[in-house]
Amino acid sequence: MGGRLSGKRIMITGAAQGIGLAIAKACHAEGAALLLLDRDAALLAVEADRLRQNGARLVHAAVDITDADGITRTVADAAEKIGPINALVNNAGINVFTEPLAMEDADWERCFDVNLKGAWNCCRAVLPELIEMGGGAILNIASTHAFTIIPHTFPYPLAKHALLGMTKALGLEYAAKGIRVNALAPGYVATQKVHDYWNSFPDPEAAKAATLALHPGKRIASPEEIALAAVFMISDECPFMNATCLTIDGGLSVQQHPS
Ligand SMILES: NC(=O)c1ccc[n+]([C@@H]2O[C@H](COP(=O)([O-])OP(=O)(O)OC[C@H]3O[C@@H](n4cnc5c(N)ncnc54)[C@H](O)[C@@H]3O)[C@@H](O)[C@H]2O)c1
């Protein structure tokens, strides 16, 4: 086990699978204690037990990040068990993809409640302790949708643009308190969410092949590749990195067109 995150008590949302679970495993491997949250109670319990069997010091809680009071209670409870949280990874998020005029109000609300307000609920729950302790780190898992647009994915990219805005706003607001707030922008990552997206097409294999062909390296990221960057950004290895965003998309968002 490495020790790059020893002394860190890291809260990770959406930790039952995908990018959140990969970040949880990588943080444990680097010596952090964990507070793992997910709304999928059964899956979270399985993965939390697996991590405990691997020696992880962790608390897990089945909470929906849209439940602000539940988040506050969970953070307070975890402080009793593993000590106050000193780093937060806002990872839980959902795809809400529509054609704008076909969108229902409920789609808009669900999208912003989870992808933006949920992240704020978690920031608000941990910030008082971070200020009290004289520092800490918040990492928001944004997306390349935070600065580029794919048609028919409305309003998901709007919420990710706003999450990047919140990253900058909170990063500036609390910089003098020793708190760093940054974002990580993955492109396509091989998680269930992306398989669900491919499966929404009449020919999922063709949809997958089209996605891979878009990428300069003709592949997409693994969750573990995103977790490597997350560990760095939470760690003390980048103490002056604040209010910024690191893109990890294999070059997808800077190319003029696929070759
Ligand atoms: N997979 C990608 O290609 C990709 C690319 C860019 C950004 N992202 C972002 O990365 C994050 C993780 O994506 P993923 O692909 O690992 O997703 P995923 O669907 O595989 O896992 C997300 C987890 O979050 C949980 N969750 C969802 N809503 C929740 C809520 N309201 N409260 C608590 N838990 C909740 C789910 O139960 C699930 O376990 C998201 O914010 C997503 O927008 C993903």
The ligand as an SDF file (V2000), in Angstrom:
LIG
                    3D

 44 48  0  0  0  0  0  0  0  0999 V2000
  -18.6180    7.4280  -17.6350 N   0  0  0  0  0  0  0  0  0  0  0  0
  -18.2860    8.4840  -18.3510 C   0  0  0  0  0  0  0  0  0  0  0  0
  -18.0120    8.3900  -19.5620 O   0  0  0  0  0  0  0  0  0  0  0  0
  -18.2060    9.8240  -17.7210 C   0  0  0  0  0  0  0  0  0  0  0  0
  -17.6040   10.8610  -18.4530 C   0  0  0  0  0  0  0  0  0  0  0  0
  -17.4990   12.1310  -17.9110 C   0  0  0  0  0  0  0  0  0  0  0  0
  -17.9990   12.3520  -16.6440 C   0  0  0  0  0  0  0  0  0  0  0  0
  -18.5970   11.3490  -15.9360 N   0  0  0  0  0  0  0  0  0  0  0  0
  -19.0920   11.6710  -14.6040 C   0  0  0  0  0  0  0  0  0  0  0  0
  -18.4640   10.8230  -13.6800 O   0  0  0  0  0  0  0  0  0  0  0  0
  -19.3490   10.5570  -12.5970 C   0  0  0  0  0  0  0  0  0  0  0  0
  -19.4740    9.0580  -12.4110 C   0  0  0  0  0  0  0  0  0  0  0  0
  -19.9090    8.4760  -13.6150 O   0  0  0  0  0  0  0  0  0  0  0  0
  -19.9460    6.8930  -13.8430 P   0  0  0  0  0  0  0  0  0  0  0  0
  -19.8740    6.6890  -15.2920 O   0  0  0  0  0  0  0  0  0  0  0  0
  -18.9870    6.2020  -12.9340 O   0  0  0  0  0  0  0  0  0  0  0  0
  -21.4530    6.5870  -13.3870 O   0  0  0  0  0  0  0  0  0  0  0  0
  -22.1580    5.2310  -12.9190 P   0  0  0  0  0  0  0  0  0  0  0  0
  -23.5720    5.3720  -13.3470 O   0  0  0  0  0  0  0  0  0  0  0  0
  -21.3650    4.0380  -13.3290 O   0  0  0  0  0  0  0  0  0  0  0  0
  -22.0820    5.3420  -11.3190 O   0  0  0  0  0  0  0  0  0  0  0  0
  -22.6710    6.4260  -10.6710 C   0  0  0  0  0  0  0  0  0  0  0  0
  -23.0060    6.0330   -9.2470 C   0  0  0  0  0  0  0  0  0  0  0  0
  -23.6140    7.1940   -8.6440 O   0  0  0  0  0  0  0  0  0  0  0  0
  -24.7630    6.7760   -7.9270 C   0  0  0  0  0  0  0  0  0  0  0  0
  -25.7150    7.8780   -7.8720 N   0  0  0  0  0  0  0  0  0  0  0  0
  -26.3780    8.4310   -8.9200 C   0  0  0  0  0  0  0  0  0  0  0  0
  -27.1910    9.3900   -8.4730 N   0  0  0  0  0  0  0  0  0  0  0  0
  -27.0440    9.4450   -7.1350 C   0  0  0  0  0  0  0  0  0  0  0  0
  -27.6310   10.2320   -6.1180 C   0  0  0  0  0  0  0  0  0  0  0  0
  -28.5760   11.1260   -6.3910 N   0  0  0  0  0  0  0  0  0  0  0  0
  -27.2300   10.0470   -4.8430 N   0  0  0  0  0  0  0  0  0  0  0  0
  -26.2910    9.1180   -4.5510 C   0  0  0  0  0  0  0  0  0  0  0  0
  -25.7210    8.3320   -5.4650 N   0  0  0  0  0  0  0  0  0  0  0  0
  -26.0870    8.4980   -6.7420 C   0  0  0  0  0  0  0  0  0  0  0  0
  -25.3020    5.5900   -8.7020 C   0  0  0  0  0  0  0  0  0  0  0  0
  -26.1180    4.7580   -7.8840 O   0  0  0  0  0  0  0  0  0  0  0  0
  -24.0280    4.9040   -9.1710 C   0  0  0  0  0  0  0  0  0  0  0  0
  -23.5970    3.9180   -8.2510 O   0  0  0  0  0  0  0  0  0  0  0  0
  -20.6590   11.2740  -12.9560 C   0  0  0  0  0  0  0  0  0  0  0  0
  -20.7000   12.5210  -12.3210 O   0  0  0  0  0  0  0  0  0  0  0  0
  -20.5700   11.4320  -14.4390 C   0  0  0  0  0  0  0  0  0  0  0  0
  -21.3400   12.5180  -14.9030 O   0  0  0  0  0  0  0  0  0  0  0  0
  -18.7060   10.0830  -16.4500 C   0  0  0  0  0  0  0  0  0  0  0  0
  1  2  1  0
  2  3  2  0
  2  4  1  0
  4  5  1  0
  4 44  2  0
  5  6  2  0
  6  7  1  0
  7  8  2  0
  8  9  1  0
  8 44  1  0
  9 10  1  0
  9 42  1  0
 10 11  1  0
 11 12  1  0
 11 40  1  0
 12 13  1  0
 13 14  1  0
 14 15  2  0
 14 16  1  0
 14 17  1  0
 17 18  1  0
 18 19  2  0
 18 20  1  0
 18 21  1  0
 21 22  1  0
 22 23  1  0
 23 24  1  0
 23 38  1  0
 24 25  1  0
 25 26  1  0
 25 36  1  0
 26 27  1  0
 26 35  1  0
 27 28  2  0
 28 29  1  0
 29 30  1  0
 29 35  2  0
 30 31  1  0
 30 32  2  0
 32 33  1  0
 33 34  2  0
 34 35  1  0
 36 37  1  0
 36 38  1  0
 38 39  1  0
 40 41  1  0
 40 42  1  0
 42 43  1  0
M  CHG  2   8   1  16  -1
M  END
$$$$
